[in-house]
Structures are given as C-alpha cells and as structure tokens.
Amino acid sequence: MNKNITFIAGPCVIESMEMLEQVAAELVRLNSAYGLDIIFKASFDKANRTSIHSYRGPGMEQGIKMLADIKDKYGLKILTDIHESYQAQPVSEVADVLQIPAFLCRQTDLLVAAAKTGKTVNIKKAQFLSGDDMQYPVQKVRESGNDNVWLTERGNIYGYNNLAVDFRNLVDMRKYADTVIMDCTHSVQRPGAAGGKTGGNREFIPAMAMAAKAFGANGYFFEVHPDPEKALSDGPNMLYLKDFESVVKNLID
C-alpha cells in the first residue's frame, strides 16, 4: 500500500454529474490497482475566475449534494475549496478536507472557521508568498484547535501571466506541516493569458511532479478531466484523465 503518499485528483469545477462519475470511477480503479487512497477533488464554485462571464459552478447547495453522491456511491474521500467563512461548516458535513485557495491563505476568519470544523485544512501557498511565510497560516489553524493542516505549493508570480516554481519552498514548508503537496497542474498555469481566461502548459505536468518528488513532496495535486479541451475552467493546465495513471505510476515507483 502507498498510504504515505497523498494524492488529490479531480476536475477543476463541477460541470455535470456524468463527468464527476467518469472521473470517480477511474480514481476507484487506480486506488484498487495501486493500493492508493486518492482524494476526489472538485469545486462547487470558482469565485476567482478571470472574467465575470466565466463559468463558476453549480453553487454550494447543489455542489455539496453532488459531492455527497460521489462519496456515497464510490467511497472516495472528498476535498473541495471554500471562499467564505460561512461555507466551512456546511461543506465540512461532506468534505474530508477543506481547501483554502492560494489568494485567500492569509484570511484569518476563513482559516479559523475551517479549523473549527475539525476537518483537515489544506492551505495553498499564495503566489506572492515564500514557503517560510506559510508558518503563519499554519499557526492560525493550529491555535484555533486543529493540528490537521497541510500545505500546498502552486508556484509564484513571475512577471505578467506566468508562474515559476521554487522547489525549495517544499523543503521550507516541511518545517511547518507533515504533509506538503505539490500542485502539479496549477503550477503550469498562465494566469489571465488566454484572453480573459487562464492559459497553461499541461505538457510540463509530469516533470513538475517528478521534480517535486526529488525535493521531498509527500503529496501531489492534479486537476484531471476526460476532455480538457472542452473543460469549463482551467482546461489548458489540466491533465487528460487517460494520462493520469502513467504519472501516478512514476511517482510511486
């Protein structure tokens, strides 16, 4: 069993129940084949889309119900992100892991509300912070009574419409959290670079994952989709679902 590695995978945003089930079925197959416990990820609301006209998702009420159906039917753990403090408690009734988006990782009220649910809190490192800066969001969660906190690297702003990954951040964040995750798909984003949408370079995803492994990451985050070219959010930096298995195999070898 590969229980020492945390895998998180799923579509960027909830598009339809059919698509969620297609991804979930593949994750169940991989869990069985490789002795994994991949956590299913999907967002019920993408509150930070580039354009006001971009698809955001079905919203909290419907989205939680859809994620609960996936959990019940497929037996997968669930991770989803929250953007407002009031969302923490109702979302925690379904989600095993509450994710704090990178842009919001310093929002004290959001971190405290997530911590008080008792669920694992995965904090994504902001694009404008260093690995050492993440000790303070961790402190907010722990001093609110919750020691179940993860940190996730997703790159830093590098000029306009681009990100760069300083893999030393993974080493630094291991000082503050036992589980440090590499977001292998958002780290290849080109923010706002696709005419009111976020672009990306998915061809670099496997290399990002292997580099993170070399720097001591013990978790990996992938957005996957059956057909990223038709995805309603983050398509250019999502991995084809059919290609996910080969990436996983390289990481657990």
N, C-alpha and C positions, 0 to 999 in steps of 0.2 A: 504494500500500500504506500502511496505517496502523500501521506497526511501532513508531512512537514512543509509542503508547498501549497500556498493558497492560490487558487485560480478563480478569476471572476470573468464571466463572459456573457454576452447578450447584445441585443440591438441597442442603438443609442436611445431610441424613443419607442414607446408602444405605438405601433401602426395599426395592427389588427390582431385578433385572437389567433387567426390562422398562422400568421407569421411567428407569433410567440411560441406556438406549439411546435412549429417546424424546428425552431432553434432549440427548444427544451428537449425535444426527442433526441437530437444529436448530442446534447450535453449528457443526457442519461446514458446514451450508448458509450460515450467516451469515459464516463465515470465507471461503468461496468468493465470496459475493456482494459483500463489502465489503473484501476484502483484509486480513482480520484474522488474528490468531493467538490466539483466545480459549482460555484455560486452563480445563480442566474441573475443577470443584471438587465434592467430596462427602466427608463424614466417615464413617469406619468405626465411630467411637464418639463419642458426645456425652457426655463424662464429667461435664459440669457442668449437667445438666438440673435444673430446679427441684425435681422430685419424684423419689423413688426408684422410683416406679411408671411413670415416663415411658420411652418407647422410646429406646434408646441407639444401636442399630445392630447390624450383624452381628458386630462384633468385628474385631480386627486381621487374623487369619489369613484369614478368608473375605473380609473387606473389601478387603484388598490384592489378592487374586486377582480380585475383581470389577473393581477399578480397572485392573488389568493387562489384563483382557479388553477393557475400553473403550479403553485406549491402543492395543492391538494392532489392534483392529477399525476404529477411527475415526481413528487417527493424531493424537489430541489430546494435548497436554501435560497433566499431572496435578498438581493441588495437593490436599493433604489435611493435616489438623492432627494433631499429636502431643501427648500429655499427659504422657508419661513418658519419661525418658532412654533406657530400653532399646528404645523403639519407633523411635528415629531411624534406626538402620542398616537394619533390615529394611524399613521403609517407604521409605527412600531408594532401594531397589532398583527401585521402581516410580515413585515420585513425582519430578517435576522440581522441585517447590517444596514445602518443609516449612513449614507454618504453625504459629506459636506463638500459642495462644489469649490473648486480652487479659488474663484473670485470671492468666495464668502468665508474663507477659512479663518479670518480674524473676527468674525461676527460673534461677539461674546454670547448674546442671548440665544442665538441659534445653536452654538456649541453646548451651552448649558442645558437647553431643552432636550437636545439629542442625548446628552449624557444621562439625564434624569430618567430616561426610558429604561435604562439598564441594558440596552442592546449594544452590540459592538458599533463603534463610531469610526468610520473610515474618513480621514481628513485628507483631501487632496491639496498638495502644496501649491500655493499661488504661483503664477508665472512671474511674479515680481519679488519672490522671497527666496532665501537660501535654505539649505537643509537645516542649518543650525537655528534659523528663525522659527522653525516648526516646534521647538520646545515649548513655546508659549501657548499655541492652540492645544497641545497635549496637556499642558498644565491646567488649562481651563476645564477640560473634560475630567481629568483626574481629581481636581479639587472640588468638582461637583459630584463626586462619589462614584465615578465609573473608571475602572482601570482597563476596560476592554477597548483600547484605542489602537487603530492602525494609521500608518502614514503612506501616502501615495505620491510618487514623483511623476510629473507630467510635462516637464520642460520649462524653460524660461524664455521670456520675451527676448528676441534677438533682432533688433531693428523693427521695421514695419512688416506685418504679415508673415512673420516667421518665428519659429521656436528653435531653441538649441537645448540639448540635454547635457548637463554637467553631472556625470555619473558619480562624482564624489559626494553628491547630495545623498545618495543611497547609503553610503558609509556613515555620513554625519547623522542621518535620521535614525540609524540603528542604535544610536546612543539614547534615543528617547522613546522608541517603540520597538517591541519584539517582532512585529510584523511590518515589513517595509515592502511596498508593492510598486512595481514599475507599470505605469500606464503606457502600454506599448503602442496604442493607437492614437490617443490624443497628443502624444509627444511628436507625431508626424503631421500634425495639423499645420495649415497655413491660414491663420485666423483672418477672416474677412477678405481673403484673397481671391474669391470666386464671384465677384460682382454681387455683393450683398449676402453672400453665403461664405461659409468656411471651406477652404480647399484643403488639400492634403496629399501625401505621398505614401500610399499604402505599401509600396514596394520595399520600404525600409523597415517595416514592422518586424520581420523575423530577426534582422540584425539588432534592432533595439532590444529585443527580448534576450538575445544571447549576450549582448554587452552588459545588460543589467544582471544577468546570471553571474558573469565574471566579477561584478562589483558587489556581490553578496545579497542581491534581492532574494527574498523568500516568498514573494507573491507576484502575480502577473495579472494585469487587467487588459482584456481585449474586447473591443466592440466588434461584433460579428453580425453578418446579415446574409441571407440567401442570395440576394442580388443588390450589392451596394450601389450599383449604378442607378437603381430606382429607389434608393432609400430616401426617406423624407427628411433626414437630418444626418449630417456628418458622413455621407456616403464616401467621399474621396479618401478618408482616413480609416475606413472600416475594412476589416478582413473578410474575404469571402468565407462563408461558413464551411464550404468544401475544403478550404485550405487550412482550417484551424487544427485539424488532427496532426498534420506534419509539424506544425510549430510546437504543439504540446509535446510530441514525441522527442523533439530535440531538447526540450527543457528538462525532461525527466530522465533522460539517458545519463 
